[in-house]
Amino acid sequence: MAQLALPRQATGATATAPWIWLLNAVSLVGVMASLYLALWWTPKEAVEGDVFRIFYIHVPIAWNMYVAFFVVFAASILYLWRREPIWDRVARVSAEIGLLFTTLVLITGSIWGKPVWGVYWTWDARLTTTLVLWFMYLAYLLLRSYSSEGGQAPRYAAVLGIVAFVDVPIVQYSVTWWRTLHPQSDILAPGHLTGSMLLGMFVSLVSFTLLGLALFVQRYRVESMRDEARTLRQRLEEAEG
Amino acid sequence: MVTESAAPPLVKAAKPPPALRYFRQVGVMIRAETLAELRRRETPVAMVVFSLLVLLIFSFAFDLRPGAPPDVLSGVVWSAILFSGMLGLGRGFAAERERGTLDGLLLAPVDRSAIYLARLVDNLLLMLVMEVVTLPAAAIFFNMPVWRPALLLAVFLGTLAFAIVGTLFAVIAANSRARDVLLPVLLLPVSVPIVIASVEQTAAVLSGPTLLAAFPWTRLTVGYAVLFFIISMLLFEHVLDE
């Protein structure tokens, strides 16, 4: 069996850097704080009362969903341009996180919808666009899992990542306009934010963004190690065969 | 007796400009692929039969009869067109890989985007051929006034826009394991604006003879087609095997 020179980082790969511990701790504290603010500290909303409180989670998660999708787009472009595996890794991790957040947005939105609209789902512009976005993320991940092991999958996924992101504003426009042409019965808009509610929303926004970042870092490290393992395995097979 | 190499030609044949050469390459590819496929008749026949069956099933699903509301009819016809179109898109590239002609094409000094253009024309023609049968069938089944220029324009634009994105995704899906299932999964979310716009335009024309009321949708379709045509031309080389 040929001697394999292990790359230097292989030995230190499992050690967690201090900044990652800090990020995880801060995001945990932040999420706890925002839950406290959302559920107890902030006042009831004028029209919807306590039902509104889910928005302190719903809005930051929606924001993260868009950020993740943008990261997929940017990383896809960088991958096609540079062909460096790191960008492909960033894209697929971000797509996974994005799908998670999109699912949560749809679920929290439905939970809000039931008492306010009387139904779990309505084909209004926002919900429909988010559902299309969910399908696009899903398509990205399915494309990756159905691709045979090889150099092609990252390229295909990158193309999809670019096309899908460019399409999002068009989908938003067409669905919104379709809804204005065929209006449904009165849909209550989300309530307005006043003073202390703004603080609650801001804390939520920051903590859930940190949470998203922490999740991304965790997932990225796992994927990074997995890629490294695959490379080593390939080298082993080549050396033996 | 004059041999070939006896004297140089008196007039040097002019080399065609690059743009003309490009389109000539596209034309040759189209002639090779499209005519071969249409002559073979497998794919167009399957597409036509499938679209007619979709019309049939939907008539059961919604209890459609002549005089059904134009919105519903428009949706049914477009469902038939889009599902059948995806069938054709999926088969096209798979057949080419099986025949091995794609490798020959890649070895030739052809600009990659020319391959995309040829595939696009090929897919577009297939769908238009299918629609030549589907639209009259829908006219008969549901008493739809199909023979209006505005409606034909709306159908053509929607088909073009769908084929532009579909051709790109068809290549991607063809190279994966679950290619038949993957193409709709990739294509349908991205085509949502086209689906909405086409159904709205067609419904508008069915209600009144002109496209004026639905013109913003026409504008959206054209804009979408232009945008994704440019993007597809740029990205296509990344999608072909090296």
HADDOCK unambig.tbl for C-alpha pairs under 7 A between the chains (distance, minus, plus):
assign (segid A and resid 132 and name CA) (segid B and resid 189 and name CA) 5.67 0.50 0.50
assign (segid A and resid 135 and name CA) (segid B and resid 189 and name CA) 6.15 0.50 0.50
assign (segid A and resid 136 and name CA) (segid B and resid 189 and name CA) 5.96 0.50 0.50
assign (segid A and resid 139 and name CA) (segid B and resid 185 and name CA) 5.76 0.50 0.50
assign (segid A and resid 139 and name CA) (segid B and resid 186 and name CA) 5.37 0.50 0.50
assign (segid A and resid 146 and name CA) (segid B and resid 176 and name CA) 5.84 0.50 0.50
assign (segid A and resid 146 and name CA) (segid B and resid 177 and name CA) 5.39 0.50 0.50
assign (segid A and resid 146 and name CA) (segid B and resid 178 and name CA) 6.19 0.50 0.50
assign (segid A and resid 147 and name CA) (segid B and resid 176 and name CA) 4.61 0.50 0.50
assign (segid A and resid 147 and name CA) (segid B and resid 177 and name CA) 5.92 0.50 0.50
assign (segid A and resid 148 and name CA) (segid B and resid 176 and name CA) 6.23 0.50 0.50
assign (segid A and resid 148 and name CA) (segid B and resid 177 and name CA) 6.49 0.50 0.50
assign (segid A and resid 155 and name CA) (segid B and resid 238 and name CA) 6.43 0.50 0.50
assign (segid A and resid 155 and name CA) (segid B and resid 239 and name CA) 6.66 0.50 0.50
assign (segid A and resid 156 and name CA) (segid B and resid 172 and name CA) 6.05 0.50 0.50
assign (segid A and resid 156 and name CA) (segid B and resid 239 and name CA) 6.11 0.50 0.50
assign (segid A and resid 159 and name CA) (segid B and resid 235 and name CA) 6.74 0.50 0.50
assign (segid A and resid 164 and name CA) (segid B and resid 190 and name CA) 6.20 0.50 0.50
assign (segid A and resid 167 and name CA) (segid B and resid 190 and name CA) 6.40 0.50 0.50
assign (segid A and resid 170 and name CA) (segid B and resid 193 and name CA) 6.60 0.50 0.50
assign (segid A and resid 171 and name CA) (segid B and resid 192 and name CA) 6.46 0.50 0.50
assign (segid A and resid 171 and name CA) (segid B and resid 193 and name CA) 5.29 0.50 0.50
assign (segid A and resid 174 and name CA) (segid B and resid 193 and name CA) 5.51 0.50 0.50
